[in-house]
Structures are given as C-alpha cells and as structure tokens.
Amino acid sequence: MDNSSPTALLDLAGNRYDRTLELLERMVVTESPTGDAEGVTSVADQVRVLFTEHDAEVAVHEGEWGTHLVMDVPGAGERSEAAPVLFIGHSDTVWPTGTLEKMPFRIEAGIAHGPGIFDMKSGLLIMHQGLSVSTELGLSRPPVRVIVVGDEEIGSPSSRELLLASAEGVSAVLGFESPHPGGALKVGRLGSTRLRLQVTGRASHAALDPEGGVNAIEELVDQILALREIIGSAQDAAPGDVLCNVGTIAGGGKTNVVPAAASVEVGLRFRTPEVENQVLASISDLVPVRRDAQLQVQTLSQRPAWQADAADEELLAAVEAAAADAGLPTVGGRPAAGAGDTNFLGSLGLPTLDGLGPDGAGAHADHEQVRLESIPERIALLAALLARL
C-alpha cells in the first residue's frame, strides 16, 4: 500500500481517538428514534457537518422520517476517476426518546455505553475518520458515495428507492452496521419480510343473528393455520431456510358481537431468494375460507435475501489484505441472521460487505456497548481498504 505503513495508519487513527469519543458522545446523546424527524435530522446534520472536511457534494432529502443524506466525496490520486464505493449507514435508532435517563452515555473499563452507540452511531464516525486518515496520509482512493438514511430500523420504507438509486455505477458497497461479536464482518444476510393479513367479516349479534355475521377472528385463525402449512412445507423442503413468527394479533370487541375485523402481523426470514419467492407467492395466493369474508395481504416491509457470492468473497479478501497492511489481525466474515439496508444491494449481485462498525455488543438491548479499542482499528482498516479498492 503506497505512502503508508501499519504504524502510520494505527498512529493516525489513534491520534483521532479523543476527538472520535467527543463526536460519539454528542451523537449518542442526540436521541433519534425512528419517526422522530427532528432527532433523526439532528444526527444527520452532525454527519453532514463532518463531511464538509471531505469536500463532499451533499444532497439532503427531507421527508416525514427526517433527513436522508447522500454525499459524494471525490477520489484521490491515481484512483480518483475510478467508480465510486458506496458507504451505507443510518441515523435512526430503536430507542424511544427519554431512554438516556436509564441508559446514559458512559465509559467504563474501556467500554462505551449508550442507546444507539453500537447500532450504529459509532459506525457513522468510522466512515468519516477512515476517510480523514486516508487523506492525511495522501493515499490514493476511489471516490466515495455516502448514504445515511433515517428509517432503517423499520425497513427503510421511505429510503429504499434512494438506496437503490445511490448504488448505480458503484464498484462496491460497504455497510457500517455493527459486526458479529469479535468484529467479523457480515457477508450475506437473511431476507426479512413483515406482512399483515387483514380480514374483513361482517358484524352481527352473536345470539340473535349469528348466521348473519362473518366472524373475522375465526377466519383469521384459519388463515394463520394455512400460513403455517405453507411455512411447514417450505421447512420440510429446505430445512433452516425459512423462519416465521406470528408477532401481533388484533380484532374483535365484545363477546356478544360477531367481530367484523381482525388482523395479524407476521415476521418472515429467508436464507435463499428461491425459498423467499416461493413462500411469498404462496401467501399472496391465500383466499378466504368463509363466504363473504375478505382477505388482504399487505407487505409492511421487505428486504430480500442476500446470499454471499464470489464477488463478496473477493471483497472480503481485499479487507483481509487491508488488515495486514494496517498491522491488524484477520477480520473474518460470515452470514448474518439480521437484515439491513445492505440486503437491497447485496441481493442485486453488487460486491457487498457489512459490519464495518466497531466491535461491541447489545444491539437493541439495554447493555448496548462499543469496545473503544476497536475504534482506531476500524478507522485504520477502512483507510487501508480504500487504498486497495
């Protein structure tokens, strides 16, 4: 790798440690639950200001979920005219406003704690600081396009098309979500689909006119059983390739009224696109059991299955070479059960990796944390990787 050494990379990343912690605390104490447009936009604004250091061309997309950012950073040296690399991150968290009262930002024994610190505000800072180290060392690198969305935690309903558009013409996709425990990258992710089955029946008096009603709850029960048959058949044909969770059920009111409406929300996970397509097609073909009942299958969110391929493995090999350049141990990579925005792009065949945020634990849990020692390691790794892409 030109113009640098492992010592130079890690030293410069280490020199940014205190500043990174300062920025991290500021970002974590800015609460940004999904749907809080003000909080999400405030975090996005912090990121946007940081990227002025990189002469980024910034496009701000305002919406009901807050700001989505797309920022184009010019390349440097002999790779400055290469196809861009896409960085993906998000500014929203799963934590409601007020969580800081019981989960304050704090540092204990080399571990930083706080809501959203692992998923994924620390990852946003790795993007910035890795570029800064690359620039400071004068490394050649391709242009970088950065997208930071504000609704990732609920499936990116308002940013999916922006994500897809931002990926046009890129050579690789790097996600800065949290890694596997120990720091291994995510190479492939299960597909994730959330569905609502909505049944409409007809209300009537349960004693005086039971035949005049169409019981929506009973119809829903039969539809759930039919759903389980579809899942069971898929699991028999491809064990381990599909998961199903019936998450919420709603409907009915009084025991003397035949219920006119009922619904269920279902979470599905798929290992392969083939099983995903088969199961979703079968669910969409469900029909009411009862005469005059109506059934609507609504997709609430969908991230397609991303199976790692040769292009992803080649990109992982570049990461391992970059780790050696930076004097770091082997990184490693394996598939992940959770879905994320990289599903959209990895499933298209673009060379994709995720989990480039720092090591830690507790995503979506009250012990959410980041191992501080891993922050300069990830900064150095990113700077070295950009010099190899």
C-alpha positions as CSV (number, residue, x, y, z in Angstrom):
1,M,0.0,0.0,0.0
2,D,1.6,3.3,-1.1
3,N,2.5,6.2,1.1
4,S,1.9,4.5,4.4
5,S,2.8,1.8,6.9
6,P,0.9,-0.2,9.6
7,T,2.4,2.1,12.2
8,A,1.4,5.3,10.4
9,L,-2.2,4.0,9.9
10,L,-2.7,3.0,13.5
11,D,-0.9,6.0,14.9
12,L,-3.1,8.4,12.9
13,A,-6.2,6.5,13.8
14,G,-5.1,6.6,17.5
15,N,-4.5,10.3,17.3
16,R,-8.1,10.8,16.4
17,Y,-9.3,8.7,19.4
18,D,-10.2,11.6,21.8
19,R,-11.9,13.6,19.0
20,T,-13.9,10.5,18.0
21,L,-15.1,9.9,21.5
22,E,-16.2,13.5,21.7
23,L,-18.2,13.2,18.5
24,L,-19.6,9.9,19.6
25,E,-20.9,11.2,22.9
26,R,-22.5,14.2,21.1
27,M,-24.2,11.8,18.6
28,V,-25.4,9.3,21.2
29,V,-26.9,12.0,23.5
30,T,-28.9,13.3,20.5
31,E,-31.8,10.8,20.7
32,S,-33.1,9.8,17.3
33,P,-35.8,7.1,17.4
34,T,-37.3,6.2,14.1
35,G,-40.2,8.6,13.4
36,D,-38.7,11.4,15.4
37,A,-37.9,13.6,12.4
38,E,-36.2,16.3,14.5
39,G,-33.9,13.9,16.3
40,V,-33.0,12.0,13.1
41,T,-32.4,15.2,11.2
42,S,-30.2,16.5,14.0
43,V,-27.9,13.4,13.8
44,A,-27.9,13.7,10.0
45,D,-26.8,17.3,10.4
46,Q,-23.9,16.3,12.6
47,V,-22.8,13.8,9.9
48,R,-23.2,16.4,7.1
49,V,-21.0,18.9,9.0
50,L,-18.3,16.3,9.5
51,F,-18.2,15.6,5.8
52,T,-17.5,19.2,4.9
53,E,-13.9,18.2,5.8
54,H,-14.0,15.9,2.7
55,D,-15.3,18.4,0.2
56,A,-18.5,16.3,-0.1
57,E,-21.2,17.3,-2.5
58,V,-24.3,16.9,-0.3
59,A,-27.9,16.2,-1.3
60,V,-30.4,16.5,1.5
61,H,-33.7,14.6,1.1
62,E,-36.3,15.7,3.6
63,G,-39.3,13.6,4.5
64,E,-41.7,12.5,7.2
65,W,-39.0,10.4,8.8
66,G,-36.4,13.1,8.9
67,T,-33.4,13.8,6.7
68,H,-31.8,11.3,4.4
69,L,-28.3,12.3,3.2
70,V,-26.4,11.4,0.0
71,M,-22.9,12.7,-0.1
72,D,-20.3,12.4,-2.9
73,V,-16.7,12.6,-1.8
74,P,-14.1,13.0,-4.6
75,G,-11.3,10.4,-5.0
76,A,-7.6,11.0,-4.7
77,G,-4.5,10.1,-6.6
78,E,-4.4,7.6,-9.4
79,R,-7.8,6.1,-8.4
80,S,-9.6,9.4,-8.4
81,E,-11.5,8.6,-11.6
82,A,-12.5,5.1,-10.6
83,A,-16.1,4.0,-10.0
84,P,-17.2,5.1,-6.5
85,V,-17.5,2.9,-3.4
86,L,-20.8,3.2,-1.6
87,F,-20.9,3.7,2.2
88,I,-24.2,2.8,3.9
89,G,-25.4,3.9,7.3
90,H,-28.5,5.1,9.2
91,S,-29.2,7.8,11.8
92,D,-32.3,6.3,13.5
93,T,-32.3,4.0,16.5
94,V,-34.8,1.7,18.1
95,W,-34.7,3.6,21.4
96,P,-37.6,5.9,22.4
97,T,-37.0,9.5,23.5
98,G,-36.1,9.5,27.2
99,T,-34.0,6.3,27.1
100,L,-30.9,8.3,28.1
101,E,-32.4,8.7,31.6
102,K,-31.9,5.0,32.3
103,M,-29.1,4.3,29.7
104,P,-26.8,7.4,29.8
105,F,-23.7,7.7,27.7
106,R,-20.9,6.5,29.9
107,I,-17.4,4.9,29.6
108,E,-16.4,2.1,32.0
109,A,-13.2,-0.1,31.7
110,G,-12.7,0.7,28.0
111,I,-16.3,0.2,27.1
112,A,-18.7,3.0,25.9
113,H,-22.4,2.5,26.6
114,G,-25.5,4.3,25.4
115,P,-28.6,3.9,23.2
116,G,-27.7,3.6,19.5
117,I,-23.9,3.5,20.2
118,F,-23.4,0.1,18.6
119,D,-26.3,0.2,16.2
120,M,-25.0,2.3,14.6
121,K,-23.8,5.8,15.5
122,S,-20.2,4.6,16.1
123,G,-20.2,3.2,12.5
124,L,-21.1,6.7,11.1
125,L,-17.9,8.0,12.7
126,I,-15.8,5.2,11.2
127,M,-16.8,6.4,7.8
128,H,-15.7,9.9,8.5
129,Q,-12.5,9.2,10.3
130,G,-11.3,6.5,7.9
131,L,-11.6,9.0,5.1
132,S,-9.7,11.5,7.2
133,V,-6.8,9.2,7.8
134,S,-6.7,8.3,4.1
135,T,-6.5,12.0,3.2
136,E,-3.9,12.8,5.9
137,L,-1.6,10.0,4.6
138,G,-2.1,11.1,1.0
139,L,-3.4,7.6,-0.1
140,S,-4.8,7.0,-3.5
141,R,-8.5,6.1,-3.3
142,P,-11.7,5.9,-5.4
143,P,-14.5,8.4,-5.0
144,V,-16.9,7.6,-2.1
145,R,-20.6,8.0,-2.1
146,V,-22.2,8.0,1.4
147,I,-25.8,7.5,2.1
148,V,-27.3,7.9,5.6
149,V,-31.0,7.2,5.9
150,G,-33.4,7.9,8.8
151,D,-35.8,5.0,8.7
152,E,-33.6,1.8,8.6
153,E,-34.9,0.3,11.8
154,I,-38.4,-0.1,10.3
155,G,-37.3,-1.5,6.9
156,S,-36.4,1.8,5.1
157,P,-39.9,2.4,3.7
158,S,-39.1,5.9,2.5
159,S,-35.5,5.5,1.6
160,R,-35.4,2.2,-0.3
161,E,-35.6,3.8,-3.7
162,L,-32.9,6.3,-2.7
163,L,-30.6,3.5,-1.7
164,L,-31.1,1.7,-5.0
165,A,-30.5,4.9,-6.9
166,S,-27.4,5.7,-4.9
167,A,-25.9,2.3,-5.9
168,E,-26.0,3.0,-9.6
169,G,-22.5,2.8,-11.0
170,V,-20.7,1.9,-7.8
171,S,-17.9,-0.7,-7.7
172,A,-18.6,-2.0,-4.1
173,V,-20.9,-1.5,-1.2
174,L,-19.7,-1.2,2.4
175,G,-22.1,-1.2,5.3
176,F,-21.1,0.3,8.7
177,E,-23.6,-1.5,10.9
178,S,-22.3,-3.4,13.9
179,P,-20.2,-6.5,13.2
180,H,-20.5,-10.0,14.6
181,P,-19.2,-10.4,18.1
182,G,-15.5,-10.2,17.9
183,G,-15.5,-8.0,14.9
184,A,-16.1,-10.4,12.0
185,L,-17.9,-8.8,9.0
186,K,-21.3,-9.7,7.7
187,V,-21.2,-11.5,4.4
188,G,-24.7,-12.3,3.4
189,R,-27.9,-11.6,5.4
190,L,-31.2,-13.4,5.7
191,G,-34.1,-11.8,3.9
192,S,-36.7,-10.2,6.1
193,T,-40.4,-9.6,5.2
194,R,-43.1,-8.2,7.5
195,L,-46.7,-8.9,6.4
196,R,-50.1,-8.0,7.7
197,L,-53.0,-10.3,7.0
198,Q,-56.2,-8.2,7.3
199,V,-59.6,-10.0,7.4
200,T,-62.9,-8.2,6.9
201,G,-66.0,-10.0,8.0
202,R,-69.5,-8.8,8.9
203,A,-70.8,-7.8,12.4
204,S,-74.0,-9.2,13.8
205,H,-75.5,-10.1,17.2
206,A,-73.8,-13.3,18.3
207,A,-77.1,-14.7,19.8
208,L,-79.9,-13.1,17.9
209,D,-78.4,-13.3,14.4
210,P,-75.3,-15.5,14.4
211,E,-75.8,-16.6,10.8
212,G,-75.9,-13.0,9.6
213,G,-72.4,-12.4,10.7
214,V,-69.0,-13.4,9.2
215,N,-66.6,-13.9,12.1
216,A,-63.3,-12.2,11.1
217,I,-61.4,-13.8,14.0
218,E,-62.3,-17.3,13.1
219,E,-61.4,-16.6,9.5
220,L,-58.0,-15.2,10.7
221,V,-57.3,-18.3,12.7
222,D,-57.9,-20.4,9.6
223,Q,-55.6,-18.2,7.6
224,I,-52.9,-18.5,10.2
225,L,-53.2,-22.3,10.1
226,A,-52.9,-22.1,6.3
227,L,-49.8,-19.9,6.7
228,R,-48.3,-22.4,9.0
229,E,-48.9,-25.1,6.4
230,I,-47.0,-23.0,3.8
231,I,-44.1,-22.5,6.1
232,G,-44.1,-26.1,7.2
233,S,-43.9,-27.3,3.6
234,A,-41.0,-24.9,2.9
235,Q,-39.2,-26.0,6.0
236,D,-39.6,-29.7,5.1
237,A,-38.2,-29.0,1.6
238,A,-35.4,-26.7,2.7
239,P,-34.7,-27.1,6.5
240,G,-33.4,-23.9,8.1
241,D,-34.2,-21.7,5.1
242,V,-37.3,-20.0,6.4
243,L,-38.3,-18.7,9.8
244,C,-41.8,-17.4,10.8
245,N,-43.0,-15.5,13.8
246,V,-46.6,-14.5,14.4
247,G,-46.0,-11.2,16.2
248,T,-49.2,-9.4,16.9
249,I,-52.9,-10.2,16.6
250,A,-55.8,-7.7,16.8
251,G,-59.5,-7.9,16.4
252,G,-62.9,-8.1,18.0
253,G,-64.6,-6.2,20.8
254,K,-67.4,-7.7,22.7
255,T,-68.3,-11.3,23.2
256,N,-71.9,-10.8,22.1
257,V,-70.9,-9.3,18.7
258,V,-69.6,-11.3,15.8
259,P,-66.3,-9.5,15.0
260,A,-66.1,-7.7,11.7
261,A,-62.3,-7.2,11.5
262,A,-59.2,-9.0,12.6
263,S,-55.5,-8.8,11.6
264,V,-52.2,-10.5,12.3
265,E,-48.6,-9.2,11.6
266,V,-46.1,-11.9,10.7
267,G,-42.3,-11.7,10.5
268,L,-40.6,-14.0,8.0
269,R,-36.9,-14.7,7.5
270,F,-35.4,-16.3,4.4
271,R,-32.0,-17.7,3.7
272,T,-32.3,-18.0,-0.1
273,P,-34.2,-16.0,-2.8
274,E,-35.7,-19.2,-4.1
275,V,-37.5,-20.1,-0.9
276,E,-38.3,-16.4,-0.3
277,N,-40.1,-16.1,-3.7
278,Q,-41.9,-19.4,-3.3
279,V,-43.2,-18.7,0.2
280,L,-44.3,-15.1,-0.5
281,A,-46.1,-16.2,-3.7
282,S,-48.0,-18.9,-1.8
283,I,-49.0,-16.5,0.9
284,S,-50.2,-14.0,-1.7
285,D,-52.4,-16.7,-3.2
286,L,-54.3,-17.3,0.1
287,V,-58.1,-17.0,-0.3
288,P,-60.9,-16.6,2.3
289,V,-62.4,-19.8,3.7
290,R,-65.7,-18.3,4.6
291,R,-68.2,-16.9,2.1
292,D,-68.3,-13.1,2.2
293,A,-65.1,-12.9,4.1
294,Q,-62.4,-10.7,2.6
295,L,-58.6,-11.2,3.0
296,Q,-55.9,-8.7,2.2
297,V,-52.2,-9.5,2.4
298,Q,-50.2,-6.3,2.9
299,T,-46.4,-6.1,2.8
300,L,-45.2,-3.8,5.6
301,S,-41.5,-4.0,4.8
302,Q,-39.3,-6.3,2.7
303,R,-35.6,-6.8,2.5
304,P,-34.6,-9.5,0.0
305,A,-32.3,-12.4,0.9
306,W,-28.7,-11.6,0.2
307,Q,-26.6,-14.7,-0.3
308,A,-22.8,-14.2,-0.4
309,D,-21.3,-14.9,-3.8
310,A,-17.8,-14.9,-5.3
311,A,-17.8,-11.0,-5.7
312,D,-18.5,-10.7,-1.9
313,E,-15.7,-13.1,-1.1
314,E,-13.3,-11.2,-3.3
315,L,-14.2,-8.0,-1.5
316,L,-13.6,-9.8,1.8
317,A,-10.2,-10.9,0.6
318,A,-9.4,-7.2,0.0
319,V,-10.4,-6.5,3.6
320,E,-8.1,-9.2,4.9
321,A,-5.2,-7.8,2.8
322,A,-6.0,-4.3,4.1
323,A,-6.0,-5.6,7.7
324,A,-2.5,-7.0,7.0
325,D,-1.5,-3.6,5.6
326,A,-2.7,-1.9,8.8
327,G,-1.0,-4.4,11.1
328,L,-4.3,-5.8,12.3
329,P,-5.3,-9.5,12.8
330,T,-7.5,-11.4,10.4
331,V,-11.0,-9.9,10.3
332,G,-13.2,-12.8,9.1
333,G,-16.7,-12.8,7.7
334,R,-19.8,-14.9,7.8
335,P,-23.6,-14.6,7.1
336,A,-25.8,-12.7,9.5
337,A,-29.4,-13.5,10.7
338,G,-30.5,-9.9,10.9
339,A,-31.4,-8.0,7.8
340,G,-30.3,-4.4,6.9
341,D,-30.0,-2.0,4.1
342,T,-27.2,-3.9,2.5
343,N,-29.7,-6.6,1.7
344,F,-31.1,-4.4,-1.0
345,L,-27.8,-4.1,-2.8
346,G,-26.1,-7.4,-2.0
347,S,-29.1,-9.2,-3.4
348,L,-28.5,-7.4,-6.7
349,G,-25.1,-9.0,-7.0
350,L,-23.1,-5.9,-6.1
351,P,-19.9,-6.8,-4.2
352,T,-21.1,-6.1,-0.6
353,L,-19.9,-6.3,2.9
354,D,-21.5,-5.1,6.2
355,G,-20.4,-4.8,9.8
356,L,-17.5,-2.3,9.4
357,G,-18.6,-0.5,12.6
358,P,-16.5,-1.1,15.7
359,D,-16.8,-4.2,17.9
360,G,-19.2,-4.3,20.7
361,A,-22.4,-5.9,21.9
362,G,-26.1,-5.4,22.7
363,A,-27.7,-4.1,19.6
364,H,-31.4,-3.3,20.5
365,A,-30.6,-4.3,24.1
366,D,-30.2,-2.3,27.3
367,H,-26.5,-3.3,27.5
368,E,-25.6,-1.8,24.1
369,Q,-21.9,-1.0,24.0
370,V,-18.8,-0.5,21.9
371,R,-15.3,-1.7,22.7
372,L,-13.3,1.5,22.4
373,E,-10.1,-0.2,21.5
374,S,-11.7,-1.3,18.3
375,I,-12.5,2.2,17.1
376,P,-9.0,3.1,15.9
377,E,-8.6,-0.4,14.5
378,R,-11.7,0.1,12.3
379,I,-10.5,3.6,11.2
380,A,-7.2,2.2,10.1
381,L,-8.8,-0.8,8.4
382,L,-11.1,1.4,6.4
383,A,-8.2,3.7,5.3
384,A,-6.2,0.7,4.2
385,L,-9.2,-0.9,2.4
386,L,-9.9,2.3,0.4
387,A,-6.3,2.2,-0.9
388,R,-6.9,-1.3,-2.2
389,L,-10.3,-0.8,-4.0
